[in-house]
């Protein structure tokens, strides 16, 4: 029974655990890379959405500011008109013209910024009402005297008050709509930020759980691998003791026959110590007339991928004595499945061979 045959299952188990660990590490790396890429994409999208909603909020604030300025300018124009009617001071004319120019400019600024269709229609209506009001104000300040018909128009039930009421109503509707948009867009901005926070928290939690689970599995596989390695070590020691107690010599070598391990029984078999045989070639012990045959035997074993073989041949001990041995050789394979050496059990059969030789001679 060979040591390799007894330990083959444990070796395969170690390879399986090693492969699992390598796959686990690769899986963690791939998942981490994908998670980072996904987080970057999600954060980028969320930030873009947040910036967009923030832009809309700022845009709404800007329109509100322009509407407030427009409303204030309209009120100033009305105050200037009343000042002229009350005092007849012609300086109010120039001031009113400047105020009207400012009103027109503000209307253009608001129109350029509006995106809401309802507000655009409302602005067109407001612009028409403001044009009527400004035309009437220009008419008032262009006359040096106020006639009865003009007084009627600026009276409580006159056209001027009706236009002012309509304009103020439009301003109120305009501002109400802008504040509604502001509220909606502010909520959208808050929602975007909350989604970003929730995405980050959930994503981080899931990633942490996955990595924790993977690391737990990796740690478990590593521990199982260490247990298997310890079992192999104990089993090797046990089998080597059994082999040595059985009176046989165990050695391992590379494909060239260079010893990498020799059991202590080698001294009884060859007369050489373990230290003397270290890094020596197995062929140095084989009888000269058998070297070629022994070499061919193991060369064919490698070429044919033959797992085990048995061969009887003579060796030369340190004292020069010729001694017959029986060698059981097991071909060793690397993790890649390539032959890389031999493990051999050598038994002294010299007494058996001598007995056979005596029997043969007696029969002759």
C-alpha positions in Angstrom: 0.0 0.0 0.0 1.5 3.4 -1.1 1.5 6.6 0.9 0.1 8.5 -2.1 -2.9 6.1 -2.4 -3.8 6.6 1.3 -3.5 10.4 1.1 -4.9 11.0 -2.3 -8.4 11.8 -1.0 -7.0 14.4 1.5 -4.8 16.0 -1.2 -7.8 16.4 -3.5 -9.8 17.9 -0.6 -7.0 20.5 -0.1 -7.1 21.3 -3.8 -10.9 21.8 -3.6 -10.6 24.1 -0.6 -7.8 26.0 -2.3 -9.8 26.4 -5.4 -12.8 27.6 -3.4 -10.6 30.2 -1.6 -9.2 31.5 -4.9 -12.7 31.6 -6.4 -14.0 33.4 -3.3 -11.3 36.0 -3.5 -11.9 36.5 -7.2 -15.6 36.8 -6.5 -15.1 39.4 -3.8 -12.9 41.4 -6.1 -15.3 41.2 -9.0 -18.3 42.1 -6.8 -16.4 44.9 -5.2 -15.4 46.3 -8.6 -19.0 46.0 -9.9 -20.4 47.5 -6.7 -18.1 50.5 -6.9 -19.0 51.0 -10.6 -22.7 50.7 -9.8 -22.4 53.1 -6.8 -20.5 55.6 -9.0 -23.2 55.3 -11.6 -26.1 55.6 -9.1 -24.5 58.5 -7.2 -23.7 60.2 -10.5 -27.4 59.8 -11.7 -28.7 60.9 -8.3 -26.4 63.9 -8.2 -27.4 64.8 -11.7 -31.1 64.6 -10.7 -30.4 66.6 -7.6 -28.6 69.3 -9.6 -31.5 69.4 -12.1 -34.1 69.8 -9.4 -31.9 72.4 -7.6 -31.6 74.3 -10.9 -35.4 74.2 -11.3 -35.8 75.5 -7.7 -33.3 78.3 -8.4 -35.0 79.0 -11.7 -38.4 79.3 -9.9 -36.9 81.7 -7.3 -35.5 83.8 -10.1 -38.8 84.2 -11.9 -40.5 85.0 -8.5 -37.9 87.7 -8.0 -38.5 89.2 -11.5 -42.3 89.1 -11.0 -41.9 90.9 -7.6 -39.7 93.5 -9.3 -42.2 93.9 -12.1 -45.1 94.3 -9.7 -43.0 96.9 -7.7 -42.2 98.8 -11.0 -45.9 98.8 -12.0 -46.8 100.2 -8.5 -44.1 102.9 -8.9 -45.5 103.9 -12.3 -49.0 104.2 -10.8 -47.6 106.3 -8.0 -45.8 108.6 -10.5 -49.0 109.0 -12.5 -50.9 110.0 -9.4 -48.1 112.4 -8.5 -48.4 114.2 -11.8 -52.2 114.3 -11.6 -51.9 115.8 -8.1 -49.1 118.3 -8.7 -48.9 118.8 -12.5 -45.1 118.6 -12.1 -43.7 117.6 -15.6 -40.7 115.9 -14.0 -43.0 112.9 -13.4 -43.1 112.4 -17.2 -39.5 111.5 -17.5 -39.6 109.3 -14.4 -42.7 107.5 -15.8 -41.0 106.9 -19.2 -38.1 105.3 -17.4 -40.4 103.2 -15.3 -42.3 102.0 -18.4 -39.0 101.1 -20.1 -38.1 99.1 -17.0 -41.5 97.4 -17.1 -41.0 96.3 -20.7 -37.5 95.0 -20.0 -38.7 93.0 -17.0 -41.5 91.5 -19.1 -39.0 90.4 -21.7 -36.7 88.9 -19.0 -39.6 86.9 -17.5 -40.8 85.6 -20.9 -37.3 84.4 -21.7 -37.2 82.4 -18.5 -40.7 80.9 -18.5 -41.1 77.2 -19.3 -44.6 76.6 -18.0 -47.2 76.9 -20.7 -49.9 78.1 -18.3 -47.6 80.9 -17.1 -46.7 81.9 -20.6 -50.4 82.4 -21.5 -50.9 84.3 -18.3 -47.9 86.5 -19.0 -49.2 87.3 -22.5 -52.5 88.4 -20.8 -50.6 90.4 -18.2 -48.5 92.1 -20.9 -51.6 93.1 -22.8 -53.2 94.6 -19.6 -49.9 96.4 -18.7 -49.7 97.9 -22.2 -53.2 99.4 -21.8 -52.3 100.7 -18.4 -49.0 102.3 -19.6 -50.8 103.8 -22.7 -53.3 105.4 -20.4 -50.7 106.7 -18.0 -48.8 108.2 -20.9 -52.0 109.8 -22.1 -52.5 111.3 -18.7 -49.1 112.9 -18.3 -49.1 114.1 -21.9 -52.0 116.5 -21.1 -51.6 119.7 -19.2 -55.1 119.7 -17.9 -57.4 117.0 -16.7 -60.8 117.0 -18.3 -64.0 115.6 -16.9 -63.8 112.5 -19.2 -60.3 111.8 -18.0 -61.4 112.2 -14.4 -64.1 109.7 -15.0 -61.6 107.2 -16.4 -59.4 107.5 -13.3 -62.4 107.4 -10.9 -63.4 104.6 -8.7 -65.5 102.9 -11.3 -63.3 104.0 -14.2 -61.3 102.0 -16.7 -58.0 102.6 -15.0 -59.2 101.0 -11.8 -60.6 98.0 -13.7 -57.3 97.5 -15.5 -55.4 97.7 -12.2 -57.7 95.1 -10.6 -57.1 92.8 -13.5 -53.4 93.3 -13.4 -53.2 92.6 -9.6 -55.4 89.5 -10.1 -53.0 88.3 -12.8 -50.0 89.0 -10.5 -51.6 87.0 -7.7 -52.3 84.1 -10.0 -48.8 84.3 -11.4 -47.2 84.3 -8.0 -49.6 81.5 -6.7 -48.5 79.3 -9.7 -44.8 80.0 -9.1 -45.1 79.2 -5.4 -46.9 76.0 -6.3 -44.0 75.1 -8.8 -41.5 76.1 -6.1 -43.2 73.8 -3.6 -43.3 70.9 -6.1 -39.7 71.3 -7.2 -38.4 71.7 -3.6 -40.1 68.5 -2.7 -38.6 66.8 -5.7 -35.2 68.1 -4.7 -35.7 66.7 -1.2 -37.0 63.4 -2.6 -33.9 63.1 -4.8 -31.6 63.7 -1.9 -33.5 61.2 0.2 -33.3 58.6 -2.6 -29.6 59.2 -2.9 -29.2 58.7 0.9 -31.4 55.6 0.9 -29.6 54.1 -2.1 -26.3 54.6 -0.4 -27.4 53.1 2.9 -29.1 50.1 1.3 -26.3 49.5 -1.1 -23.7 49.8 1.6 -25.6 47.4 3.8 -26.1 44.8 1.1 -22.5 45.1 0.1 -21.4 44.7 3.7 -23.6 41.7 4.2 -22.4 40.0 1.0 -18.7 40.7 1.7 -19.2 39.5 5.3 -20.9 36.3 4.1 -18.1 35.7 1.5 -15.4 36.4 4.1 -17.1 34.0 6.5 -17.2 31.3 3.8 -13.6 32.0 2.9 -12.5 31.7 6.5 -14.5 28.5 6.8 -12.8 27.1 3.7 -9.4 28.2 4.9 -10.0 26.5 8.3 -11.2 23.3 6.6 -8.1 23.4 4.4 -5.9 23.7 7.4 -7.7 20.8 9.0 -7.1 18.7 5.9 -3.5 19.7 5.8 -3.1 18.7 9.4 -4.8 15.4 8.7 -2.4 14.8 5.9 0.6 15.7 8.1 -0.6 13.3 10.8 -1.4 10.6 8.3 2.0 11.0 6.6 3.7 10.5 10.0 1.5 7.6 10.8 2.1 5.8 7.5 5.8 6.6 7.5 6.1 5.0 11.0 4.1 2.0 9.7 6.3 1.7 6.7 9.5 2.0 8.8 8.2 -0.5 11.4 7.3 -2.9 8.5 11.0 -3.0 7.6 10.8 -1.2 4.3 12.5 2.0 3.0 10.4 4.9 1.7 11.8 7.7 -0.6 10.5 10.4 -3.0 12.4 11.8 -5.9 11.9 14.0 -9.0 11.6 12.6 -12.5 15.4 12.4 -12.8 15.7 10.2 -9.7 17.2 12.8 -7.4 16.1 12.1 -3.8 14.0 14.7 -2.0 13.1 12.5 0.9 14.5 9.2 2.3 13.3 7.4 5.4 15.7 6.4 8.2 15.5 2.7 7.1 17.8 3.5 4.2 20.8 2.9 6.4 19.9 -0.8 7.1 19.1 -1.3 3.4 22.1 0.5 1.8 24.6 1.4 4.5 24.2 5.1 3.7 22.7 7.6 6.1 19.8 10.0 5.2 22.3 12.8 5.0 24.6 11.0 2.6 21.7 10.2 0.2 20.3 13.8 0.3 20.2 15.3 -3.3 21.9 12.1 -4.7 20.6 10.2 -7.7 18.7 6.9 -7.2 20.7 5.5 -10.1 23.9 5.7 -8.1 22.6 2.8 -5.9 21.5 0.5 -8.8 23.9 -2.2 -10.0 25.7 -1.0 -13.1 24.3 -3.8 -15.3 20.8 -2.9 -14.3 20.8 0.9 -14.5 19.6 1.0 -18.1 16.7 -1.4 -17.5 15.6 0.4 -14.3 15.8 3.7 -16.1 13.8 2.5 -19.0 11.1 1.1 -16.7 10.5 4.4 -15.0 10.8 6.4 -18.2 8.0 4.2 -19.7 5.9 4.7 -16.5 6.0 8.4 -17.0 5.4 8.3 -20.8 2.4 6.0 -20.3 1.1 7.9 -17.2 1.1 4.6 -15.4 0.1 5.2 -11.8 2.0 2.4 -10.1 4.7 -0.2 -11.0 6.7 -3.0 -9.4 10.3 -4.0 -10.2 12.9 -6.3 -8.7 16.6 -5.3 -9.3 19.9 -5.4 -7.5 21.6 -2.5 -5.7 25.1 -1.9 -4.5 25.4 -1.1 -0.8 28.0 1.2 0.7 30.3 -1.8 1.5 30.0 -2.9 -2.1 27.7 -5.8 -1.4 25.1 -6.7 -4.1 21.6 -6.8 -2.7 18.3 -7.5 -4.3 15.3 -5.2 -3.6 11.7 -5.0 -4.7 10.5 -1.5 -5.4 6.9 -0.3 -5.7 6.9 3.1 -7.4 3.9 5.5 -7.5 3.9 8.4 -10.1 3.4 11.8 -8.5 1.4 14.5 -10.2 1.4 18.3 -9.8 -1.7 20.4 -9.2 -1.7 21.0 -13.0 -1.9 17.3 -13.6 1.6 16.9 -14.8 4.0 14.1 -13.6 6.7 15.6 -11.4 8.3 12.7 -9.4 8.1 9.3 -7.8 7.3 7.9 -4.4 8.7 4.5 -3.8 8.6 1.8 -1.2 11.7 -0.4 -1.3 11.8 -3.9 0.3 14.8 -6.0 1.0 14.3 -9.4 -0.9 17.9 -10.5 -0.9 17.2 -13.5 1.4 14.3 -14.5 -0.8 16.5 -14.3 -4.0 19.3 -16.3 -2.3 16.9 -19.0 -1.3 15.5 -19.1 -4.9 19.0 -19.3 -6.3 20.0 -22.2 -3.9 16.8 -24.0 -4.8 17.5 -23.6 -8.5 21.0 -25.0 -8.1 19.8 -27.9 -6.1 17.3 -28.8 -8.8 20.1 -28.8 -11.4 
